[in-house]
Amino acid sequence: MIRDRGKKKWQSAFFMPEHVKMLKQISFDDKKQKKPQLDEQEFEEIGFIVMDSLNNTIPIKVTIWQDGFFRALTGIVDKVDMLMKYILLETDEEKRRILIEEITAAERV
């Protein structure tokens, strides 16, 4: 009796490497989230927390949105540049430049 692999034999024949790459990209894009729109009150509150960290060296947690994903960073604000619209956040590892438009939330730690 001939013993065959059945469906396993044909399963990989239908997916070309380009198709697999495209399916992974679609799955990656589905995980992305839209950037939330901040109202004036939320924007002011973030500003107060950032300035409080700058003036009193209080650690804060800043949530940023980049390319559809959220990321939380904890540190102390070292500089606020309103002309270039960024803050300089000093974390444990490095000083990180964060654009003000990327910030979605800030809270005191």
C-alpha positions in Angstrom: 0.0 0.0 0.0 1.3 3.5 -0.9 1.5 5.8 2.1 1.1 9.4 1.0 1.5 12.7 3.0 -1.9 13.8 1.9 -2.7 17.5 2.1 0.8 18.3 3.6 2.3 17.6 0.2 0.3 20.3 -1.5 0.1 22.9 1.3 3.4 24.7 0.6 3.0 24.6 -3.2 0.2 27.2 -3.2 2.1 29.9 -1.3 4.9 31.7 -3.0 7.4 33.7 -0.9 5.8 36.9 -2.2 2.4 35.8 -0.9 3.8 34.9 2.5 5.5 38.3 2.8 2.3 40.0 1.8 0.2 38.1 4.3 2.7 39.0 7.1 2.5 42.6 6.1 -1.3 42.6 6.1 -1.2 41.0 9.6 1.2 43.7 10.8 -0.9 46.5 9.4 -4.0 45.1 11.1 -2.3 45.6 14.5 -1.8 49.3 13.9 -4.0 51.8 15.7 -5.2 55.3 14.8 -3.6 58.3 16.5 -6.0 59.7 19.1 -7.1 63.3 18.7 -6.4 65.3 21.8 -8.7 68.0 22.9 -7.5 71.3 24.3 -7.9 70.3 27.9 -5.8 67.1 27.5 -3.2 69.0 25.6 -3.0 71.6 28.4 -2.7 68.9 31.1 0.2 67.2 29.2 1.8 70.6 29.0 1.5 71.2 32.8 3.0 67.7 33.6 5.9 68.2 31.2 6.7 71.7 32.5 6.4 70.4 36.1 8.9 67.7 35.3 11.2 70.2 33.7 11.1 72.7 36.6 11.1 70.2 39.5 12.9 67.2 38.0 10.0 64.9 38.6 9.9 61.6 36.7 7.0 61.2 34.3 5.7 58.6 32.0 5.1 59.8 28.4 3.0 57.7 26.0 3.9 58.4 22.3 2.4 57.2 19.1 4.7 56.3 16.2 3.7 54.6 13.0 0.5 53.1 14.4 1.9 51.8 17.7 2.0 53.2 21.2 5.1 53.3 23.3 5.6 54.4 26.9 8.8 56.1 28.1 9.7 57.1 31.6 12.2 59.8 32.5 12.7 63.4 33.4 12.2 66.3 31.0 15.6 67.9 30.3 14.5 70.5 27.7 11.4 71.8 26.0 11.9 73.5 22.6 8.7 75.2 21.5 10.4 76.5 18.3 11.3 73.1 17.0 8.4 71.5 18.8 10.1 68.7 20.7 11.0 67.7 24.3 14.2 66.1 25.4 13.4 63.2 27.8 16.3 61.8 29.9 15.6 58.1 30.5 17.9 55.6 32.3 19.6 54.6 29.1 19.7 57.8 27.0 18.4 61.2 26.2 15.6 60.9 23.8 14.1 63.6 21.5 10.3 63.3 21.3 8.2 65.4 18.9 5.4 67.2 20.7 2.9 66.0 18.1 3.8 62.3 18.9 2.8 62.7 22.6 -0.6 61.2 23.4 -0.5 61.1 27.2 1.7 62.1 30.2 1.4 61.2 33.9 3.5 61.7 37.0 5.3 58.6 38.3 
